[in-house]
């Protein structure tokens, strides 16, 4: 390495050029490298089993430790049941007995006076018409729920096809179901303008999900958050456990019905019973009903949970359980599965239910 040592009169050093000599490699040095150890080829009898990508928790995060908490609610499959046969036979028998009793009553009234008999016939006719109206309403509600589930099943099959005909027909049916909702007007106009465009089936269904279900998902989150806050506050200040149970059931049924009407289901009484049964079955399978102080500690913090009153902790737990019910109802009532849009989780509502404790303020 060389450098210039001449200096200026004022003591400053002139710019100089430096040359760095290349370092000697190990080959040029006196130390000889040890010869590499060559391993002879060997055979192993151990079978190597590769984990499929669908079952790998590092590739599919949904298979992690909290997979049960994030499990998507699905309607139970219909099947043959001896209980249903027994109930149907008992219902027919009770109907025949009621018919014979009505016939005998009308005959007795005619034997007393004609006007009593005709009045009884008019009352029976009005009752039959009311029963027919109820049957028609319940049947229509069940058909709407079935149509939503059919669209969801057909969407998964339409994505796998190369031609967009099936996907376009599915999008038209989805627009017809949601046309009564004014929040979908803009999305329906966008899909109407894109009818003649060349779009692959997966992208077309994703477009329909973003344009049609995006505004509805925001309203669904607001419904879940509002119901959870009401349950949390009421159960925290109510003096009786019976009041807590009744109010939670009331808000849960109201939330499930609102979710079904939001996504175009509009169920009747029997449809509501089926939805509630599916929601409760999902919560029972995932273990979401068995909540306790450990969940309060996870939501609020281990140190703060011990300082809070028991009533506040119960209110938070009931609010989170209501949010879980709303998410399950959202899965069941939504016409399309979550693909283009993010599915809400229980963590999305934790900070809003406990703003004063966690230090977060709801937006």
C-alpha positions as CSV (number, residue, x, y, z in Angstrom):
1,X,0.0,0.0,0.0
2,X,1.5,3.4,-1.0
3,X,0.4,6.9,-0.2
4,X,1.7,10.4,-0.7
5,X,3.0,12.3,2.4
6,X,3.3,15.8,0.9
7,X,1.4,18.5,2.8
8,X,0.2,22.0,1.9
9,X,1.8,25.0,3.6
10,X,-1.2,25.5,5.8
11,X,-0.9,21.9,7.1
12,X,-3.6,20.3,5.1
13,X,-2.9,17.1,3.4
14,X,-3.3,16.9,-0.4
15,X,-5.7,14.3,-1.9
16,X,-3.7,11.0,-2.3
17,X,-4.4,7.7,-4.1
18,X,-4.2,4.4,-2.2
19,X,-3.7,1.0,-3.7
20,X,-5.0,-2.0,-1.8
21,X,-3.1,-5.2,-2.6
22,X,-5.4,-8.3,-2.9
23,X,-5.4,-10.6,0.0
24,X,-3.8,-13.9,-0.4
25,X,-6.2,-16.8,-0.7
26,X,-5.9,-20.0,1.2
27,X,-4.4,-21.7,-1.9
28,X,-1.4,-19.4,-2.0
29,X,-0.6,-19.6,1.7
30,X,1.6,-22.2,3.3
31,X,-1.3,-23.7,5.2
32,X,-2.7,-26.4,3.1
33,X,-6.5,-27.0,3.3
34,X,-7.5,-30.4,4.6
35,X,-8.9,-32.7,1.9
36,X,-12.7,-32.8,1.8
37,X,-14.4,-35.8,3.3
38,X,-16.3,-37.7,0.6
39,X,-19.3,-39.7,1.9
40,X,-20.0,-42.9,0.2
41,X,-23.5,-43.3,-1.3
42,X,-25.8,-45.1,1.1
43,X,-29.4,-46.3,0.9
44,X,-32.1,-45.7,3.6
45,X,-35.1,-47.9,4.3
46,X,-37.0,-45.2,6.2
47,X,-40.1,-44.1,4.3
48,X,-40.5,-40.3,4.0
49,X,-44.1,-39.0,4.1
50,X,-44.6,-35.5,2.9
51,X,-47.4,-33.4,4.5
52,X,-50.0,-32.3,1.9
53,X,-50.2,-28.6,1.4
54,X,-53.9,-28.6,2.5
55,X,-52.8,-30.1,5.9
56,X,-49.7,-28.0,6.4
57,X,-50.4,-25.4,9.1
58,X,-47.5,-23.2,7.8
59,X,-49.1,-23.0,4.4
60,X,-52.7,-22.9,5.6
61,X,-52.9,-20.7,8.7
62,X,-56.5,-21.8,9.3
63,X,-55.2,-25.1,10.6
64,X,-53.4,-23.5,13.5
65,X,-54.1,-23.7,17.2
66,X,-57.2,-21.4,16.8
67,X,-58.7,-23.3,13.9
68,X,-61.7,-24.2,16.0
69,X,-62.4,-20.6,16.9
70,X,-62.2,-19.6,13.2
71,X,-64.2,-22.5,11.9
72,X,-66.7,-21.5,9.3
73,X,-70.3,-22.3,10.1
74,X,-72.0,-24.5,7.6
75,X,-75.6,-25.8,7.6
76,X,-76.1,-29.4,8.7
77,X,-76.9,-31.9,6.0
78,X,-80.4,-33.3,5.8
79,X,-80.8,-37.0,6.3
80,X,-83.3,-39.7,7.2
81,X,-84.3,-39.8,10.8
82,X,-86.8,-42.1,12.6
83,X,-87.6,-39.1,14.9
84,X,-88.9,-37.1,12.0
85,X,-91.0,-40.1,10.8
86,X,-92.5,-40.5,14.3
87,X,-93.2,-36.7,14.6
88,X,-94.9,-36.8,11.2
89,X,-97.1,-39.8,12.1
90,X,-98.0,-38.2,15.4
91,X,-98.9,-34.9,13.6
92,X,-101.1,-36.7,11.1
93,X,-102.9,-38.5,14.0
94,X,-103.5,-35.3,15.9
95,X,-104.8,-33.6,12.7
96,X,-107.3,-36.4,12.1
97,X,-108.5,-36.2,15.7
98,X,-108.9,-32.5,15.5
99,X,-110.9,-32.9,12.2
100,X,-113.2,-35.4,13.8
101,X,-113.8,-33.2,16.8
102,X,-114.5,-30.2,14.6
103,X,-117.0,-32.2,12.5
104,X,-118.8,-33.4,15.6
105,X,-118.9,-29.8,17.0
106,X,-120.4,-28.4,13.8
107,X,-123.0,-31.2,13.7
108,X,-124.0,-30.4,17.3
109,X,-124.3,-26.7,16.5
110,X,-126.5,-27.3,13.5
111,X,-128.7,-29.5,15.7
112,X,-129.1,-26.6,18.1
113,X,-129.6,-23.8,15.5
114,X,-128.7,-23.3,11.9
115,X,-127.1,-19.9,12.4
116,X,-124.7,-21.5,15.0
117,X,-123.7,-24.1,12.4
118,X,-123.1,-21.6,9.7
119,X,-121.1,-19.4,12.1
120,X,-118.9,-22.4,13.0
121,X,-118.4,-23.1,9.3
122,X,-117.3,-19.5,8.6
123,X,-114.9,-19.7,11.6
124,X,-113.4,-22.9,10.3
125,X,-113.0,-21.5,6.8
126,X,-111.2,-18.4,8.1
127,X,-108.9,-20.7,10.2
128,X,-108.1,-22.9,7.2
129,X,-107.2,-19.8,5.1
130,X,-105.0,-18.5,7.8
131,X,-103.2,-21.8,8.1
132,X,-102.7,-21.9,4.3
133,X,-101.2,-18.4,4.4
134,X,-98.9,-19.5,7.2
135,X,-97.8,-22.6,5.2
136,X,-97.2,-20.5,2.1
137,X,-95.2,-18.0,4.1
138,X,-93.1,-20.6,5.8
139,X,-92.5,-22.5,2.5
140,X,-91.4,-19.3,0.8
141,X,-89.0,-18.6,3.6
142,X,-87.5,-22.0,3.4
143,X,-87.2,-21.7,-0.3
144,X,-85.3,-18.4,0.0
145,X,-82.9,-20.0,2.5
146,X,-82.4,-23.0,0.2
147,X,-81.8,-20.6,-2.8
148,X,-79.0,-18.9,-0.8
149,X,-77.3,-22.2,0.0
150,X,-77.7,-23.4,-3.6
151,X,-75.9,-20.3,-4.9
152,X,-73.1,-20.8,-2.4
153,X,-72.7,-24.4,-3.5
154,X,-72.8,-23.6,-7.2
155,X,-70.3,-20.8,-6.8
156,X,-67.7,-23.3,-5.7
157,X,-68.4,-25.4,-8.7
158,X,-68.5,-22.5,-11.2
159,X,-65.0,-21.3,-10.2
160,X,-63.6,-24.6,-11.5
161,X,-65.1,-24.2,-15.0
162,X,-63.3,-22.6,-17.9
163,X,-66.4,-21.1,-19.6
164,X,-68.1,-18.1,-17.9
165,X,-71.7,-19.1,-18.8
166,X,-72.4,-20.8,-15.4
167,X,-70.8,-18.0,-13.5
168,X,-72.8,-15.3,-15.3
169,X,-76.1,-17.2,-14.6
170,X,-75.1,-17.4,-11.0
171,X,-74.4,-13.7,-10.8
172,X,-77.8,-12.9,-12.3
173,X,-79.5,-15.1,-9.7
174,X,-77.6,-13.4,-7.0
175,X,-78.6,-10.0,-8.3
176,X,-82.2,-11.1,-8.4
177,X,-82.1,-12.2,-4.7
178,X,-80.4,-8.9,-3.6
179,X,-82.3,-6.5,-5.8
180,X,-84.7,-5.5,-2.9
181,X,-81.7,-4.2,-0.9
182,X,-80.9,-0.6,-1.9
183,X,-77.3,-1.0,-0.8
184,X,-76.6,-3.3,-3.7
185,X,-77.8,-0.9,-6.4
186,X,-74.4,0.4,-7.3
187,X,-72.9,-3.1,-7.4
188,X,-75.8,-4.4,-9.6
189,X,-75.1,-1.5,-12.0
190,X,-71.4,-2.3,-12.1
191,X,-72.2,-6.0,-12.9
192,X,-74.8,-5.0,-15.5
193,X,-72.2,-2.8,-17.3
194,X,-69.7,-5.7,-17.2
195,X,-72.0,-8.3,-18.8
196,X,-70.4,-8.2,-22.2
197,X,-66.8,-8.1,-20.9
198,X,-64.6,-11.2,-21.1
199,X,-64.0,-12.2,-17.5
200,X,-62.9,-15.5,-16.2
201,X,-65.3,-17.3,-13.8
202,X,-63.2,-16.9,-10.7
203,X,-62.7,-13.2,-11.3
204,X,-66.3,-12.7,-12.1
205,X,-67.5,-14.3,-8.9
206,X,-64.9,-12.3,-7.0
207,X,-66.2,-9.1,-8.6
208,X,-69.7,-10.0,-7.6
209,X,-68.6,-10.6,-4.1
210,X,-66.8,-7.3,-3.8
211,X,-69.6,-5.2,-5.5
212,X,-72.7,-6.9,-4.0
213,X,-71.6,-8.3,-0.7
214,X,-69.0,-5.7,0.3
215,X,-71.6,-3.1,1.5
216,X,-73.7,-5.8,3.1
217,X,-70.7,-7.1,5.0
218,X,-70.1,-3.7,6.5
219,X,-73.7,-3.5,7.6
220,X,-73.4,-7.0,9.0
221,X,-70.4,-6.0,11.1
222,X,-72.3,-3.0,12.4
223,X,-75.2,-5.3,13.4
224,X,-72.9,-7.7,15.2
225,X,-71.1,-4.9,17.0
226,X,-74.3,-3.2,18.1
227,X,-75.8,-6.4,19.4
228,X,-72.6,-7.3,21.3
229,X,-72.4,-3.9,22.9
230,X,-76.0,-4.0,24.1
231,X,-75.6,-7.5,25.5
232,X,-72.3,-6.5,27.2
233,X,-73.9,-3.5,28.9
234,X,-77.2,-5.0,29.9
235,X,-75.7,-8.2,31.3
236,X,-73.2,-6.2,33.2
237,X,-75.8,-4.1,35.1
238,X,-78.7,-6.6,35.3
239,X,-79.4,-7.9,38.8
240,X,-80.5,-11.4,37.9
241,X,-78.9,-14.2,35.9
242,X,-82.3,-15.1,34.4
243,X,-82.5,-11.6,32.9
244,X,-79.0,-12.2,31.3
245,X,-80.1,-15.4,29.7
246,X,-83.3,-14.1,28.4
247,X,-81.8,-11.0,27.0
248,X,-78.9,-12.9,25.3
249,X,-81.4,-15.2,23.7
250,X,-83.5,-12.3,22.5
251,X,-80.5,-10.4,21.0
252,X,-79.2,-13.6,19.4
253,X,-82.5,-14.4,17.7
254,X,-82.9,-10.8,16.6
255,X,-79.3,-10.8,15.2
256,X,-79.8,-14.0,13.3
257,X,-83.0,-12.8,11.7
258,X,-81.4,-9.5,10.8
259,X,-78.5,-11.3,9.2
260,X,-80.8,-13.5,7.2
261,X,-82.9,-10.6,5.9
262,X,-79.7,-8.6,5.1
263,X,-78.4,-11.3,2.8
264,X,-81.8,-12.0,1.1
265,X,-82.9,-15.0,3.1
266,X,-85.9,-13.5,5.0
267,X,-86.8,-16.7,6.8
268,X,-90.1,-17.5,8.5
269,X,-90.6,-19.1,11.9
270,X,-89.4,-22.5,10.8
271,X,-86.5,-21.0,8.9
272,X,-85.5,-19.1,12.0
273,X,-85.6,-22.3,14.1
274,X,-83.4,-24.1,11.5
275,X,-80.9,-21.2,11.5
276,X,-80.7,-21.0,15.3
277,X,-80.2,-24.8,15.4
278,X,-77.3,-24.6,12.9
279,X,-75.7,-21.7,14.8
280,X,-76.0,-23.4,18.2
281,X,-74.7,-26.7,16.7
282,X,-71.7,-24.8,15.3
283,X,-70.9,-23.1,18.6
284,X,-71.3,-26.4,20.4
285,X,-68.8,-28.1,18.0
286,X,-66.2,-25.4,18.2
287,X,-66.5,-25.1,22.0
288,X,-67.5,-21.4,21.9
289,X,-70.2,-21.7,24.4
290,X,-67.8,-22.9,27.2
291,X,-66.4,-19.5,28.1
292,X,-65.0,-18.4,31.4
293,X,-62.5,-16.2,33.2
294,X,-59.7,-17.4,30.9
295,X,-61.3,-15.7,28.0
296,X,-61.7,-12.5,30.0
297,X,-58.0,-12.6,30.7
298,X,-57.2,-13.0,27.1
299,X,-59.4,-10.1,26.0
300,X,-58.6,-7.6,28.7
301,X,-55.3,-8.7,30.1
302,X,-54.2,-11.0,32.9
303,X,-53.4,-8.3,35.4
304,X,-56.4,-6.1,34.8
305,X,-58.9,-9.0,34.7
306,X,-58.2,-9.7,38.4
307,X,-59.0,-6.1,39.3
308,X,-62.3,-5.9,37.4
309,X,-65.6,-6.7,38.9
310,X,-67.2,-10.1,38.1
311,X,-70.2,-8.4,36.5
312,X,-68.1,-6.5,34.0
313,X,-66.2,-9.7,33.2
314,X,-69.5,-11.5,32.6
315,X,-70.7,-8.6,30.4
316,X,-67.6,-8.8,28.2
317,X,-67.9,-12.6,27.9
318,X,-71.6,-12.4,26.9
319,X,-70.8,-9.7,24.4
320,X,-68.1,-11.8,22.8
321,X,-70.3,-14.8,22.7
322,X,-73.0,-12.7,20.9
323,X,-70.3,-11.6,18.4
324,X,-69.4,-15.3,17.8
325,X,-73.1,-16.0,17.2
326,X,-73.3,-13.1,14.7
327,X,-70.2,-14.4,12.8
328,X,-71.7,-17.9,12.6
329,X,-75.0,-16.5,11.3
330,X,-73.0,-14.4,8.8
331,X,-71.4,-17.6,7.5
332,X,-74.7,-19.4,7.2
333,X,-76.7,-16.5,5.6
334,X,-74.1,-15.2,3.2
335,X,-74.8,-16.2,-0.4
336,X,-71.1,-16.5,-1.3
337,X,-68.1,-17.8,0.7
338,X,-65.4,-15.5,1.8
339,X,-62.7,-15.4,-0.9
340,X,-62.2,-11.9,-2.3
341,X,-63.1,-10.2,1.0
342,X,-61.7,-10.9,4.5
343,X,-63.9,-12.9,6.9
344,X,-64.4,-11.1,10.2
345,X,-63.0,-12.7,13.3
346,X,-63.7,-12.5,17.0
347,X,-60.6,-10.3,17.4
348,X,-62.2,-7.6,15.2
349,X,-64.7,-6.9,17.9
350,X,-62.6,-7.4,21.1
351,X,-61.2,-3.8,21.1
352,X,-64.6,-2.2,20.5
353,X,-66.2,-4.1,23.4
354,X,-63.5,-3.2,25.9
355,X,-62.3,0.3,24.8
356,X,-61.9,1.8,28.3
357,X,-59.8,-1.2,29.5
358,X,-57.6,-1.9,26.5
359,X,-57.0,1.8,25.8
360,X,-58.6,1.7,22.4
361,X,-61.4,4.0,21.3
362,X,-63.9,2.7,18.8
363,X,-63.8,4.5,15.5
